[in-house]
Amino acid sequence: MKYIDEYRDPDLAQQLSAAIRKITTKRHVIMEVCGGQTHAIVKFGIDELLPKEIELVHGPGCPVCVTPLELIDKAVKIASLKSVIFCSFGDMLRVPGSQKDLFSVKAEGGDVRVVYSPLDALKIAQENPDRQVVFFAVGFETTAPANAMAVYQAKEQAVSNFSILVSHVLVPPAMEAILSSKNNRVKGFLAAGHVCTVMGYWEYEPIAKKYKVPIVVTGFEPLDILQGIYMCVKQLEEGRFEVQNQYTRSVTHDGNKPAQGLIEKVFCVCPRKWRGVGEIARSGLQLRDAYKDYDAERRFDVTGIKTQENAECISGLILQGVKKPHECPAFAVKCTPEKPLGATMVSSEGACAAYYHYRKMER
């Protein structure tokens, strides 16, 4: 690939759109799991190129959006401590907690810093041995290897003033939760290419077989998404339920084995609460006992914090593909990027943010 424009060619997009229309004879509801794919679909109007029989719904594939409210409150409490340098990716600073967000803590004098890697936070810890440095470890399987490496290196180098606040979630259990819900309408999935770059797509094969749904590992550019939709629709029309790989330039069946090994070494699977969705069994990662000294929840004793979701925010229904953002009464009225009710309006991968920026007039 020389230029990204190669994957945004309008003539090829029209050809793929025509190919999808040609093979479509039934109604199909397809969920794109990744928030990055959602933004591409809405920004480039990919859904508007499809026949009316095909509906795209948006899944829980935004790690910022599914980070539970109580984790935000724990982050706020830790970041407010004078002894702490709290490090995070930028998206997390505006995600509302029950009372305030991390940006407010920073504005009030808290030492909250935006970093681009957990290893940046580890370096800050090494440079400030008299301060506690906490990194907000948020993400799907995509960011887990880097977070695992930071903890692994901290232990190897005996950096005792570094810890992570873990909010890692896993994609396959979330897909199963959606498919087993009484409200489920999803007949096929576009799986997130970057997650599969790390994990491969072998994990999805039992899901496709059990629930009889096609799953197509898909990239993030318009032509990737249109080709992924074509592959998914073709399976549905032919009555096939397989896992296919559209994103062959980055994804292999087995994924990145060294990265998977590092995740396995540092983390173990646990139940995890998803914002707006609730707890899903075996859907998260937590630090293994060998690395428990680097668990910020234990270090700062915030394990007991419990909170309630904002009743006006329907982000849980949006993340499950039941509702669209513009169907929320608060959308673009009470809930805006400047004053968000939920994380889906804040994150650069959030569905509500995508609709606000590109489809606000649809309200």
N, C-alpha and C positions, 0 to 999 in steps of 0.2 A: 504494500500500500504506500503510495507516494503522497496522496492528498486525501483528506477526509471527504472532499467533494465527490469522490468516486462512489461513496456510499449514500450520496444525496442526489443522484442523477434523476431529474424529474421525468425524463422519457422512460427510464427503466422502472421508475415507480409506477407510471401509468401502465406499463406492460404487466407488471406484477399484479396491479389492481384488476386489470382485465382478466388475467389468469384466475384470480380468486373468484371473480364474478362468474366466470365460465363454469367452474366446478361446483358452485354453491347451489344446492337444491333445497336445503332445509335450514331451519333456524339454529344457530349455534352461539352459545355464550362462552367466550374465551377470556381467561384472566391472565394479564401480564403481572408477574409476581413483583418485578422490580420497579421502584419509584423512578429510576432513571429512564426506564422504558416508558413509563406513564408520561413523563415530561416531554419526551420525544414525540409520542403519539399526539398529545394535545398541541404542542408547539407547531408541529409540521402538518397537523390536520390529517394524520394517517387514518383515523377512524372515519373521516369524511370521504375517503376513497373507497371504502368497503361497501358491499351490497347491504341493503337494509336488513337482511336476514342475519347478519353477523353483528353481535354486540360485544364490545370490549369492556370489561370491568377491571377495576384497579385493586391490586392485592396488597398484602402487608409487607411489601419489600422495601420499606424505608426504615432503616435502623433507628434514626432519630425519632420517627413517628411512633414506633412501638415501644420505646423506652418508657417504662411505667412511671406514673406520677410520683410514686413514693421514692423512686431512684433519683428523680430531680430534687425532691425535698432533702434527701440524704446528701446529694451533691451540694446543695445550697448550705446546709448546716456545716459540712466539712469546710467548704470554701470560705465561710465566714470566720473561721478560726484564725487568729493572728499568727499562729505558728505555721500556717499552711500556705504553700504555693499550689494553687489548683490549676491543672493544665487540661485543656480540652480542645477538640475540634471546634471550629467557629460556629457551626450549625447549632450546637447545644446551648449556646449562651442565651438565646432568646426563647427557648422552649419553656413555657410557663409551668411552674410548680403550683402548689396549692396557694401559696402566698406571694412568692416572687420568683424571679429567674436568676440565672448566674450573672447576666448582664447587670442586674440591679445590685448584686453583691459587689461586682467590680466598681460600679458607680459609687457605692458607699465606702469604698476604700479597700475592699478585699483584693488580695493578690491573685487575680484570675488571669491566666495567660492562654492565648490561642497558640497551639502548636500544630505542626503538620505530620507528626509521627510520635508514637510513644517513646521512641528512642531519643527524641528531643527532650521529652520530660525527664528521662533518665539522666541525660546530660545536665539538665538544670539541677537535679538532685545532687549530682557529683560536684557541681559548682557552688552549692549552697548547703554544706553539711550540717549547718545549724538550724535548718528549716525542714519541715516535712513536705515532701512533694507528692501530690496525688494526681494520677492521670485517669480521666473518665474514659474507661475502656468500653466503648459502645460499638455495636456492629454485628453483622452476620459473619458467616465463615470467612468472608473476604478479608476482614481486618484482624481476625483471630491470630494468624501466624505472627504478625508484627507485635501484637500485644503479648503473645506468649514469649517472643524473643526478648522483649524488654524485661519481663519478669525473670526469665532464665538468666539474662546477663546481670541483672541486679543481684541475684543470688550468687552467681559465679564470682562477681567482683565485690561481694560483701557490702553492697550499698544499702544500708539499713534504714535510710530516711526516705525510701521510695515505696509507693504502694499504688494499687489500681482499684478503682471502683468499677466492678464488673457488671456490665449489662449486655452480655452476649446472647444472641438468639440464633436458632437454627431453622433453616427454611423447610426441610421435609416435614417435620411435625406440624408446622403451621398449615401446610398444604393439606395434610390429613385432617386437621381440625376443620378446615373449610369444607372439605368433601364430605365429612361425616355430620355436618350441621344440618338441621331440619330446614334451614333457610337457603341451602346451597342451590345455586343455579348453574354453576360452572361445569362445562362439558370438556374443556381442554385448557392446558396451561402453556404459556410462554415462560420458561424458566430463566432465571437470571444468569447471564453469561459469566459475570465476574465471580459469582459464588462457585460456579462449576469449574472455573479456571483453577481454583484451589482444590475443590472436592471431587471433581469429575462428575459424571452423571449416573454412576452405578447405583447411588442411593435412591434414585427416582424410579428405577425399574420395578421394584415391588409395589410402589404406589400405583403406577400405571396399570399393572396387572390386577391388583386388588380392587381398584375403584373403576376400572375400565375407562380410563381417560388418557388421551394422547398428551404427551409432554414434550415440548420442543425447546431445547436449549437455544437461546436467541441472544443476539448482540443488541446494540443500542442505537444504531443509526437507522434512518428511515428504511433503507433497502433491507437491512437485517430484519427489522420488525415485519415488514411486508412479506418477506420470504418465510419467516417463522409462522406467520398467520396462514400463508398458503399451505405449508407443510402440515399444520395442525388441522386445517379445514379438509385437506385431502384425506387425512386419516379418518376424520369423523364421517366424511361422506362414504368412505370405503368400509366403515365399521372396524377399523384397526385401532389398537390402543397400545402404542409403542413409545419408547423414548428415542427421539431423534436429535441430532446435533446440527443446528444451523451454523453455530459459531465455531466452525472448524479451525479458523485461523488462531484461536486462543485456547480452545477446550479439547481435552482428550477424555476418553472413557474413564480412566483411573485418576485423572487429576494430578496434582502436585504432591507426590508421596512424601518428600522431605517436609513440606509444610504441614501435611496431615500428621506426620510423626511428631512434630514440635507441638502442635495443638494437643495431641494425645498425651504428651509428656507433662505438660503444664496444667491443662484443664481436664475436667471430667464433666459428663453430662448431668444435668439437674433439671428439675421443674423450673419454669420461668413464667412470670406474669408479663403479659403483653398489654400495653396501654390500650384501653377501649375494648379489649377482647377478653381478658381474663387469663387465668393460669392454664398453660398447656404442658402436659406431662412430657418430660425428657426433651424439652424444646430450648434449653439454655446450656450455657457453660459456666462453671465455677472453678476456682483454683483448687487444685489437688491439695491434700494435707501437707505434702512436702513443700508447698509454696504458700501455705496459709498465712505466714508472717507478712506477706505482701498484699493481703486483702484489706482494703481500706475500710470496709464495713466493720470488720472485727477490730481493726486498729483504733478506730474512732467511735466504736460502740454506737452505731446508728442502725443496728439490725432491727430494732423495735418500731421504727417509724412506719405508720400505716396512714393512708389518705384515701379520699373519695374523689372520683372523677367529676368534672363539671357536667351537670345534668343537661346543659344546653348543647354540648358538643356531641355530634354524632360520628366522630372520627372512627369509632369502633365499627360501625355499620359500613363506613366507607372502606376501611381496611379489609373487611370481609367480602367486599364486592356486592353488598346488598343495596347500598345507596351510592349516588354520585354527589360530588361536593355541592353542586348548585341546588340540590334538593334539600339542603340544610337551611332552615329559616334564618340562622345567624350568618350565613355565608355572605361576605362582602358588606354586611350591615353591622352586626356586633362583633364579627370575627374578621379581622384583616391582618396582614403581615405586621403592621405596627402595633395592633392590640389583639393578639391571637387568643382564642379560647383553647385551642389544641395544637399539638405538634405538627399536624398535617398542614397547617397554614404557615408554619415557620420554616420547615426544612426545605432545602434546595431540591429534595426528592419527593416532597409531600404532594399528594394529589390535590389538596385544597389550594396550595400555592400555585400549582400548575394551572388550575382553572381560574384562579384569581388573575394571574398574569396574562393568560391567553384566551380565556373564555368568559370573562366577567359579565359580558352582556347577555349570556345565556340564562342568567338568574331569573 
